[in-house]
Amino acid sequence: MEADTLEDEFQKTSIFKDESKLSVFYVPENLPHREGELHQFLNIFKPVVDSPGAISRIVLITGPVGTGKTAVTKRAGVLLCEAAKRKGVNLKYIHINCRREKTNFLILLQLARSIIPSIPNRGYSPAELLNIIVKSISEQDVSIIMVLDEIDYVINTIGEEIIYDLTRINDEKLNSKQPLSIILVSKNDNIQLMLDESIISLISPLKIKFHPYTSLQLESILEARVKEAFYQSTISHGVISLIADIASEWGDARYALELLWRAGKYAEEEGVFKIFPEHVRKARADTCPEISKELILSLDRNDKLILLAITRSLARSGMAYAQIGLIEKIYHLICEEYREKPRSHTQIWERVRVLSRIGVIKTRISGRGLRGKSTIIGVEDIPAKILEKELTEWLKNE
């Protein structure tokens, strides 16, 4: 019976023509309302293609989540590599997400792999990897454009040393050649305040700022994706406008696309071949743009357990904030539930600080109504019950 049910599920007609076109990883050839930023990007890096090794760039790209920073850099990378190939220039583009590659070693390993695909995963220190990279770049006479996406995550957690190490590649050991260009992508407009003055002096002249999308801009982005992702006549212009209006509060195209995808899944669950406004409202109730799914999934298992303890404390108490002592007690119970060894008080506190710095939770000192002063913790950008439910599901599937 179960096999028949599963087979029936696969036989259902879908309203999706291609769900992947709504993924955050999909980069369309045309990027509506980001043509200016794309041309600015290409203009900055044109000398890298025209005179390889003669000049390098360090560029800072800032803007809120969902404003097209990653899509533009990836699209520009494709176009620059195509132009380099036509000119016979050996150019490589590498895009690294700093939430996934969380250490200096992992970042350098990804860079090394772009030059030496067969390099082993282990056996080298970061310093040794850097030396291998420098030597290989020289031997292969290759130029590299390297993107460090969500660089603020690395700076907040382990510091800015990786930026300094990478700039060392463009030194006199390579006969004054400048083979490595670096793009730092951050949602924090004030990231320069977190950087050393020597690095600030390198990137201050070259900045591209992305602004939130308007409702009309989001509409045209959604209309283009609808044509790629859905069969004809499955969604009306009025529904697209509703999604754009909701997402325009933040100007976040990622959030708009997630709402569109979820609304489509709800329509499918009901067995209808059209997305209605009620599906969008249901999707809106289950999502929040400020804390993205990919951010939570990028956390390691213990961070997810700590975050589950926080959300469970908040959901059960009904309070806006929970005290760290209560959260620790629930965390220990959760570790028993998931058969994980709990971390010490100091380790828990350090991870809470990291979760606060990357914007997943909010911490503050307790005030009136609580005896003494202690740290209290809350989640302001998504209902605690929703995040608790999502975390429970993700932990179960790990």
Secondary structure, DSSP 8 states (H G I E B T S, - for coil): -HHHHHHHHHHS--SBS-GGGGSTT---S--TT-HHHHHHHHHHHHHHHHSTTT---EEEEE--TTSSHHHHHHHHHHHHHHHHHHHT--EEEEEEETTTS-SHHHHHHHHHHHH-TT--SSS--HHHHHHHHHHHHHHHT-EEEEEEETHHHHHHHT-SHHHHHHHGGGSGGGTT---EEEEEEES-TTGGGGS-HHHHHHHTT-EEE-----HHHHHHHHHHHHHHHB-TTSB-HHHHHHHHHHHTTTT-HHHHHHHHHHHHHHHHHTT-SSB-HHHHHHHHHT--SSS-HHHHHTS-HHHHHHHHHHHHHHHHH--S-EEHHHHHHHHHHHHHHTT-----HHHHHHHHHHHHHTTSSEEEE--TTSSS--EEEE--SS-HHHHHHHHHHHHHH-
